[in-house]
């Protein structure tokens, strides 16, 4: 795994600031703050790349070149509810790997050529830092439904290296997403939940959807399991990249 660049370090600091602020505000106002840590594995189901998106480059599958994984998964989400129905959420979801790749043909990528007779170091990064607002449509003893919006900071890079030849394409941008989430309490201790950050249309799509089952240990601590699908990409003149990852994780949730 490559070391973090200054840009990524800055993004992590910027996105961590709201967590610190909401922690302080929640403590002062005695409003609920939910923190959830997810630890597990992710599998690369597909990852098709062509850069630039024209006849000067080769369309290839990173999934076929490096395999499906598993890859380590880590997610940290903080939600702070205030004034009964309103809330803020922050999500840190890094995704990055560097693996040895094998191509069955010469690959032309981002202005360079990579021979199929030698192995290639392939790096794929799609870190996601998100800040969102939600409104609670329904909150009863058994059911909670929320709707809102999310600003996603996309920190992405695809890089190939072979001997003295290195070529890459990177991008840092902000993407607006729709947020939907719900929970249904099956019993006093078991809860079934689902959530979605997503948007589709134009040249691409971004979907992050999950389903979870959690168990209440105490009024403050919950543990559970979670399954997710991350799907998306873009088809523009400069870039063609669509990828899909599935994941399974254990979750630890604290209500402070």
PyMOL commands that set and color helices and strands:
alter all, ss='L'
color gray80, all
select helices_A, chain A and resi 6-29+62-66
alter helices_A, ss='H'
color red, helices_A
select strands_A, chain A and resi 33-51+60-61+69-82+86-93+96-101+107-109+112-114+120-139+143-162+165-185+190-201+204-216+221-235+239-255
alter strands_A, ss='S'
color yellow, strands_A
deselect
rebuild
show_as cartoon
